[in-house]
C-alpha cells in the first residue's frame, strides 16, 4: 500500500462513526458531517486539517451506480477522493468485492508508479475484511484529478480527433509495458507486508498477475477461486467460455426459453477461436485493458486535453488483439446491435494514426477489432442479448459475419485514406 494505515487513523475514526443511510443503490456507510469536518490527516509528516462535505445537498452527487465518492479538501488546497463501494442485497459476497477492489488498487498503483498513463495516484486503500481497516467499509483514498468526464457523443469532429490523437499515445504507452500472463493485477504479499519499501522496485517484485477479477467467473477456477493467470490466450478463452457453458447448463445464465440458443452461441465462440488466435510458436505478451471504455472514463479539460483515465475497477491483462482494438465509445452502437461490423471514421482515424507512427500491428488490431469485440460481447451473464430474441439473433449474425471475411472491417477505407 502506498502509505501506512496511519493515513486513515485521523480520517478513518470519524468515518467509522458514520451512520447508515438508504439510497436508491442500497445501503452505504458515510461519515457524520460534524465529526468529518474536524478530522485531521497526517500527510507527508505534517498535520493538515481537512473537511469532508457529505451534507444532504451534496449526497446525491456523490452516489454513482456502484460507488459513493466524497471529496476530502485539505486546508492547503489539495483535494483527495474517498471512494466507497455501495453494498446492497444483490451485491457479490465480501470475498469477491475485496478481490476486485484489491485488483483495482494494484492496477492504479502500477499505472502511477511504472507508466506515463495519466491516472489518479492511490494514497491508501483497504478491503472490507481487513482487520486493520478502521473505516468499516472497503475504500480507496486517491488523488482527485481536475477535468470533466468526456462526452464523446456530444463532442465535435475536431474535438474527437484531438482526443483520438492523445488516446493513441496512451495506448502506445500501455503497449510499452507488456506482461507474460493473462489475468488481473494484484499486490504481492511482500508488497502488502512491507509498506515502507522503496517505490522504485521493478513491477514484478511489487505486483503480479493473478486470477481474473470478474464477478461472474470468480469461483470457476481451482478450489472455487478465480481462474488462474494464463500464459496462452487460447487456454484462457476456452476456460472462460466453458465456465459460462456450465452456468448456462446449471440455469445461472439465461432462461428456459433461450438457454439452448445461448449454449450454442457460446459453443460457436469456441469453434471460431482458431480463426482469431493462431497457435503461437513464441511466448505471448499481454497488456492492460480498461474494462469500461465508453468515454466517461476519460477526464478532459475545456480544450479537450486528456487529464486522466479513471474507473479501473474490473480491469484485466488481456491479449494484444483485445487491448488495442477500438474503445467501445467509438462503436456505432445501433449498427453494432443490428449485426453490422463496419468501422466508423474515428476508428479508422485511430488505425491511421498507428500507421503514421509505423505501428502496422496496432493498426491491424483496430481494423480487425470487430472480431474480438464480437467474440467477447454478450459473453457471460446479463445483457439485452440474452432476453431479447431479435437482439440476440442480430448480434449473433454479426458475430458470424465477423469471421466470414479475411479483411478488417473498414480496411479498404483506411487504405484509400492513406493513399489520399
C-alpha positions as CSV (number, residue, x, y, z in Angstrom):
1,X,0.0,0.0,0.0
2,X,1.3,3.4,-0.8
3,X,1.3,4.7,2.7
4,X,0.9,3.3,6.2
5,X,-2.5,2.6,7.7
6,X,-1.8,5.7,9.9
7,X,-3.0,7.7,7.0
8,X,-6.6,6.8,8.0
9,X,-6.1,7.0,11.7
10,X,-7.5,10.5,11.6
11,X,-9.9,10.3,8.7
12,X,-10.9,6.7,9.5
13,X,-12.0,7.4,13.0
14,X,-14.8,9.8,12.1
15,X,-15.7,7.7,9.1
16,X,-16.1,4.6,11.2
17,X,-18.5,6.5,13.4
18,X,-20.7,7.0,10.3
19,X,-24.4,6.2,10.0
20,X,-26.3,4.1,7.6
21,X,-28.4,6.0,5.0
22,X,-30.8,4.5,2.5
23,X,-30.2,5.4,-1.2
24,X,-31.6,4.0,-4.5
25,X,-28.4,1.9,-4.9
26,X,-28.5,0.2,-1.5
27,X,-27.0,0.9,1.9
28,X,-23.8,2.9,2.2
29,X,-21.8,3.9,5.3
30,X,-20.8,7.5,5.4
31,X,-19.4,9.9,8.0
32,X,-21.2,12.1,10.4
33,X,-20.7,15.6,8.9
34,X,-19.9,17.3,12.2
35,X,-17.0,14.9,13.0
36,X,-15.8,14.6,9.4
37,X,-15.5,18.4,9.2
38,X,-13.0,18.4,12.1
39,X,-10.9,15.4,11.1
40,X,-7.1,15.8,10.6
41,X,-4.8,13.8,8.5
42,X,-1.1,13.1,8.6
43,X,0.3,13.9,5.2
44,X,4.0,13.9,4.5
45,X,4.7,14.2,8.2
46,X,2.7,17.4,8.5
47,X,-0.7,17.8,10.2
48,X,-3.1,19.3,7.7
49,X,-6.8,19.8,8.6
50,X,-9.4,18.8,6.1
51,X,-13.1,18.7,5.6
52,X,-15.4,16.1,4.0
53,X,-18.7,17.5,2.6
54,X,-21.3,14.8,2.9
55,X,-24.3,17.1,3.5
56,X,-27.7,16.0,2.1
57,X,-27.3,18.7,-0.5
58,X,-24.2,17.0,-2.0
59,X,-25.1,13.4,-1.1
60,X,-26.9,12.7,-4.4
61,X,-24.0,13.9,-6.5
62,X,-21.7,11.6,-4.5
63,X,-23.6,8.5,-5.5
64,X,-22.8,6.5,-8.6
65,X,-24.3,3.3,-9.8
66,X,-22.0,1.2,-7.7
67,X,-19.8,3.5,-5.7
68,X,-20.0,6.5,-3.3
69,X,-17.4,9.3,-3.7
70,X,-16.5,12.1,-1.3
71,X,-14.1,14.9,-1.7
72,X,-11.5,15.4,1.1
73,X,-10.4,19.0,1.0
74,X,-7.3,19.9,2.9
75,X,-6.6,23.3,4.3
76,X,-3.7,23.9,1.9
77,X,-6.0,23.3,-1.2
78,X,-5.1,19.7,-2.0
79,X,-8.1,17.5,-2.7
80,X,-8.3,13.8,-2.4
81,X,-11.2,11.5,-3.3
82,X,-12.5,8.9,-1.0
83,X,-14.3,6.1,-2.8
84,X,-16.5,3.6,-1.1
85,X,-18.2,0.6,-2.6
86,X,-22.0,0.6,-2.3
87,X,-23.5,-2.6,-0.8
88,X,-26.9,-4.0,-1.4
89,X,-28.9,-7.2,-1.2
90,X,-27.7,-8.2,-4.7
91,X,-24.0,-7.4,-4.1
92,X,-21.5,-10.2,-4.6
93,X,-20.0,-11.8,-1.4
94,X,-17.4,-9.8,0.6
95,X,-14.6,-12.1,-0.7
96,X,-15.4,-11.2,-4.3
97,X,-15.8,-7.5,-3.6
98,X,-12.5,-7.4,-1.7
99,X,-10.7,-9.2,-4.6
100,X,-12.0,-6.8,-7.2
101,X,-11.0,-3.7,-5.0
102,X,-7.6,-5.2,-4.3
103,X,-7.0,-5.6,-8.1
104,X,-8.3,-2.1,-8.8
105,X,-5.9,-0.5,-6.3
106,X,-3.0,-2.6,-7.6
107,X,-3.8,-1.6,-11.2
108,X,-3.8,2.1,-10.3
109,X,-0.5,1.7,-8.4
110,X,1.0,0.1,-11.5
111,X,-0.1,2.9,-13.7
112,X,1.0,5.8,-11.5
113,X,4.4,4.2,-10.5
114,X,5.5,2.5,-13.6
115,X,3.9,4.2,-16.6
116,X,3.1,7.6,-18.0
117,X,-0.6,6.9,-18.4
118,X,-2.4,9.7,-16.6
119,X,-4.3,8.2,-13.7
120,X,-5.1,9.1,-10.1
121,X,-2.4,8.3,-7.5
122,X,-3.5,6.0,-4.7
123,X,-2.7,7.1,-1.2
124,X,-4.3,4.3,0.8
125,X,-6.8,1.5,0.4
126,X,-8.3,-1.3,2.5
127,X,-10.6,-4.2,1.9
128,X,-13.8,-4.7,3.9
129,X,-12.5,-7.9,5.6
130,X,-9.1,-6.3,6.5
131,X,-8.9,-6.4,10.4
132,X,-6.8,-3.2,10.4
133,X,-9.5,-1.3,8.4
134,X,-10.8,1.2,10.9
135,X,-13.2,2.8,8.4
136,X,-15.6,-0.2,8.5
137,X,-16.1,-0.4,4.7
138,X,-13.9,-1.0,1.7
139,X,-12.3,2.2,0.4
140,X,-9.7,3.7,-1.8
141,X,-8.2,7.1,-1.0
142,X,-6.9,8.6,-4.2
143,X,-5.8,11.8,-5.9
144,X,-8.7,13.8,-7.3
145,X,-8.0,14.8,-10.9
146,X,-9.3,18.0,-12.4
147,X,-11.3,17.8,-15.6
148,X,-14.7,16.5,-16.5
149,X,-15.9,13.2,-18.0
150,X,-15.6,13.1,-21.8
151,X,-18.9,13.4,-23.5
152,X,-17.9,11.5,-26.7
153,X,-21.2,11.7,-28.4
154,X,-21.5,15.4,-27.8
155,X,-18.0,16.3,-29.0
156,X,-17.4,17.9,-32.4
157,X,-15.3,16.2,-35.1
158,X,-12.3,18.3,-34.3
159,X,-12.6,17.6,-30.6
160,X,-12.9,13.8,-31.2
161,X,-9.8,13.9,-33.5
162,X,-7.8,15.6,-30.7
163,X,-8.9,13.0,-28.2
164,X,-8.1,10.1,-30.6
165,X,-4.6,11.5,-31.2
166,X,-3.9,11.5,-27.4
167,X,-5.6,8.2,-26.9
168,X,-3.3,6.6,-29.4
169,X,-0.3,7.8,-27.4
170,X,-1.8,6.4,-24.2
171,X,-2.3,3.1,-25.9
172,X,1.3,3.1,-27.1
173,X,2.4,3.7,-23.5
174,X,0.4,0.7,-22.4
175,X,1.9,-1.3,-25.2
176,X,5.4,-0.5,-23.8
177,X,4.6,-2.4,-20.6
178,X,3.7,-6.0,-21.5
179,X,3.1,-8.9,-19.2
180,X,3.7,-12.6,-19.7
181,X,0.4,-13.7,-18.1
182,X,-3.3,-13.0,-18.7
183,X,-5.3,-12.2,-15.6
184,X,-5.7,-9.3,-13.2
185,X,-3.1,-7.3,-11.3
186,X,-2.7,-7.9,-7.5
187,X,-0.3,-6.7,-4.9
188,X,2.1,-9.4,-3.8
189,X,2.2,-10.5,-0.2
190,X,5.7,-9.0,0.2
191,X,4.4,-5.7,-1.0
192,X,1.5,-5.7,1.4
193,X,3.7,-6.5,4.4
194,X,6.4,-4.0,3.6
195,X,4.7,-0.7,3.2
196,X,7.9,1.2,3.8
197,X,9.6,-0.4,0.8
198,X,11.1,2.0,-1.8
199,X,8.8,2.7,-4.7
200,X,11.5,2.2,-7.4
201,X,11.4,-1.6,-7.4
202,X,10.6,-3.5,-10.6
203,X,6.9,-4.2,-11.3
204,X,7.4,-8.0,-10.8
205,X,8.7,-7.5,-7.2
206,X,5.7,-5.5,-6.1
207,X,2.8,-6.6,-8.3
208,X,1.9,-9.8,-10.1
209,X,-0.8,-11.0,-12.5
210,X,-3.2,-13.4,-10.7
211,X,-6.7,-14.7,-11.3
212,X,-9.2,-12.6,-13.2
213,X,-11.1,-10.1,-11.1
214,X,-14.6,-10.8,-12.5
215,X,-17.7,-11.4,-10.5
216,X,-19.3,-14.0,-12.8
217,X,-16.3,-16.3,-13.0
218,X,-14.8,-15.7,-9.6
219,X,-15.3,-19.3,-8.4
220,X,-14.7,-21.1,-11.7
221,X,-11.0,-21.7,-11.0
222,X,-9.3,-24.4,-8.9
223,X,-10.8,-24.8,-5.4
224,X,-13.5,-22.3,-6.1
225,X,-11.1,-19.4,-6.7
226,X,-10.7,-17.1,-9.7
227,X,-9.3,-18.6,-12.9
228,X,-5.6,-18.6,-12.5
229,X,-3.4,-16.5,-14.7
230,X,-2.7,-17.9,-18.2
231,X,0.3,-18.0,-20.4
232,X,-1.7,-18.6,-23.6
233,X,-4.8,-16.7,-24.7
234,X,-6.4,-19.8,-26.2
235,X,-6.3,-21.6,-22.9
236,X,-7.8,-18.6,-21.0
237,X,-10.6,-18.1,-23.5
238,X,-11.5,-21.8,-23.5
239,X,-11.6,-21.8,-19.7
240,X,-13.9,-18.7,-19.5
241,X,-16.3,-20.0,-22.2
242,X,-16.5,-23.4,-20.6
243,X,-17.2,-21.8,-17.3
244,X,-20.1,-19.9,-18.9
245,X,-21.3,-23.0,-20.6
246,X,-21.5,-24.7,-17.1
247,X,-23.5,-21.7,-15.8
248,X,-25.9,-21.9,-18.7
249,X,-26.4,-25.6,-18.1
250,X,-27.0,-25.0,-14.4
251,X,-29.6,-22.3,-15.1
252,X,-27.4,-19.4,-13.8
253,X,-27.4,-17.7,-17.2
254,X,-30.4,-17.4,-19.5
255,X,-33.9,-18.7,-19.2
256,X,-35.7,-22.0,-20.0
257,X,-36.7,-20.4,-23.3
258,X,-33.3,-19.2,-24.6
259,X,-30.7,-21.4,-22.8
260,X,-30.3,-23.7,-25.8
261,X,-29.6,-20.7,-28.1
262,X,-27.2,-19.2,-25.6
263,X,-25.4,-22.5,-25.2
264,X,-24.9,-22.9,-29.0
265,X,-23.8,-19.3,-29.3
266,X,-21.1,-19.9,-26.7
267,X,-20.1,-23.1,-28.4
268,X,-19.7,-21.2,-31.7
269,X,-17.2,-19.0,-30.0
270,X,-15.0,-22.0,-29.1
271,X,-15.2,-23.2,-32.7
272,X,-14.1,-19.9,-34.2
273,X,-11.2,-19.5,-31.8
274,X,-8.7,-20.8,-34.3
275,X,-9.7,-18.1,-36.8
276,X,-8.8,-15.3,-34.4
277,X,-5.7,-16.6,-32.5
278,X,-3.3,-18.8,-34.3
279,X,-1.2,-21.1,-32.1
280,X,1.9,-19.1,-31.1
281,X,5.3,-20.5,-31.5
282,X,6.8,-17.9,-29.1
283,X,5.7,-16.7,-25.7
284,X,2.7,-14.4,-25.8
285,X,2.6,-10.9,-24.4
286,X,-0.5,-9.4,-22.7
287,X,-1.5,-5.8,-22.0
288,X,-3.6,-3.8,-19.6
289,X,-7.2,-3.2,-20.8
290,X,-9.7,-0.7,-19.4
291,X,-12.9,-2.6,-18.5
292,X,-15.4,0.1,-19.4
293,X,-14.0,2.4,-22.1
294,X,-17.3,4.1,-23.1
295,X,-16.0,7.6,-22.8
296,X,-16.7,8.9,-19.3
297,X,-13.6,7.1,-18.1
298,X,-11.6,9.9,-19.7
299,X,-11.3,13.2,-18.0
300,X,-10.6,16.2,-20.2
301,X,-10.2,20.0,-19.7
302,X,-12.1,22.7,-21.6
303,X,-9.6,22.3,-24.5
304,X,-10.2,18.5,-24.7
305,X,-6.7,17.8,-23.4
306,X,-6.8,14.4,-21.6
307,X,-6.2,15.0,-17.8
308,X,-6.6,11.4,-16.7
309,X,-8.1,7.9,-17.1
310,X,-10.3,6.7,-14.2
311,X,-12.5,3.8,-13.4
312,X,-10.1,0.9,-13.4
313,X,-12.4,-1.5,-11.4
314,X,-12.6,-4.9,-13.1
315,X,-9.6,-4.2,-15.4
316,X,-7.5,-7.1,-16.6
317,X,-4.4,-8.0,-18.6
318,X,-5.6,-9.3,-22.0
319,X,-4.4,-10.3,-25.4
320,X,-2.9,-7.8,-27.8
321,X,-5.8,-8.1,-30.2
322,X,-8.3,-7.2,-27.4
323,X,-6.2,-4.5,-25.7
324,X,-5.7,-2.4,-28.9
325,X,-9.0,-2.7,-30.6
326,X,-11.0,0.5,-30.6
327,X,-12.7,1.5,-27.3
328,X,-16.4,0.9,-27.2
329,X,-17.1,4.7,-27.1
330,X,-16.3,4.8,-30.8
331,X,-18.6,1.9,-31.8
332,X,-21.7,2.7,-33.8
333,X,-23.9,1.2,-31.1
334,X,-27.2,0.9,-33.1
335,X,-25.5,-0.6,-36.1
336,X,-23.5,-3.0,-33.9
337,X,-26.6,-4.2,-32.2
338,X,-28.1,-4.6,-35.7
339,X,-25.4,-7.0,-36.7
340,X,-23.1,-4.6,-38.6
341,X,-19.3,-4.8,-38.2
342,X,-18.5,-1.7,-40.1
343,X,-16.0,0.7,-38.5
344,X,-16.7,4.4,-38.2
345,X,-14.5,7.4,-39.0
346,X,-13.0,7.7,-35.6
347,X,-11.9,4.0,-35.6
348,X,-10.3,4.4,-39.0
349,X,-8.6,7.5,-37.7
350,X,-7.1,5.6,-34.8
351,X,-5.8,2.9,-37.2
352,X,-4.4,5.6,-39.5
353,X,-2.6,7.3,-36.6
354,X,-1.0,3.9,-35.6
355,X,0.2,3.5,-39.2
356,X,1.6,7.1,-39.2
357,X,3.6,6.0,-36.1
358,X,4.9,2.9,-38.0
359,X,2.8,0.6,-35.9
360,X,1.0,-1.5,-38.6
361,X,0.5,-4.2,-36.0
362,X,-1.6,-2.0,-33.8
363,X,-3.5,-0.6,-36.8
364,X,-4.5,-4.1,-37.7
365,X,-5.7,-4.6,-34.1
366,X,-8.2,-1.8,-34.8
367,X,-9.2,-2.8,-38.3
368,X,-9.7,-6.4,-37.2
369,X,-11.2,-5.4,-33.9
370,X,-14.8,-6.3,-34.6
371,X,-13.8,-10.0,-34.4
372,X,-12.5,-9.9,-30.9
373,X,-15.2,-7.4,-29.9
374,X,-18.0,-9.6,-31.2
375,X,-16.4,-12.6,-29.6
376,X,-16.4,-11.1,-26.1
377,X,-19.6,-9.1,-26.4
378,X,-22.5,-10.8,-24.5
379,X,-20.2,-13.5,-23.2
380,X,-21.5,-14.5,-19.8
381,X,-24.5,-13.3,-17.8
382,X,-26.6,-10.2,-18.3
383,X,-27.4,-8.0,-21.3
384,X,-30.3,-7.4,-23.6
385,X,-28.8,-10.0,-26.0
386,X,-30.0,-12.7,-23.6
387,X,-33.5,-11.6,-23.0
388,X,-34.5,-10.1,-26.4
389,X,-34.7,-12.7,-29.2
390,X,-34.4,-10.2,-32.0
391,X,-31.3,-8.5,-30.5
392,X,-29.7,-11.9,-29.8
393,X,-30.3,-13.0,-33.4
394,X,-28.8,-9.9,-34.9
395,X,-25.8,-9.9,-32.6
396,X,-25.1,-13.5,-33.4
397,X,-25.4,-12.8,-37.1
398,X,-22.8,-10.0,-36.6
399,X,-20.6,-12.5,-34.8
400,X,-20.8,-15.0,-37.7
401,X,-20.2,-12.2,-40.3
402,X,-17.1,-11.2,-38.4
403,X,-15.4,-14.5,-39.3
404,X,-16.6,-14.7,-42.9
405,X,-14.1,-12.1,-44.2
406,X,-10.3,-12.3,-44.1
407,X,-10.0,-8.5,-44.2
408,X,-10.5,-6.0,-41.5
409,X,-13.8,-4.1,-41.4
410,X,-13.1,-0.7,-42.9
411,X,-9.6,-1.7,-44.1
412,X,-10.4,-0.7,-47.6
413,X,-11.4,2.7,-46.5
414,X,-8.3,3.0,-44.4
415,X,-6.0,2.1,-47.3
416,X,-7.8,4.6,-49.5
417,X,-7.4,7.4,-47.0
418,X,-3.7,6.5,-46.6
419,X,-3.3,6.8,-50.4
420,X,-5.0,10.2,-50.5
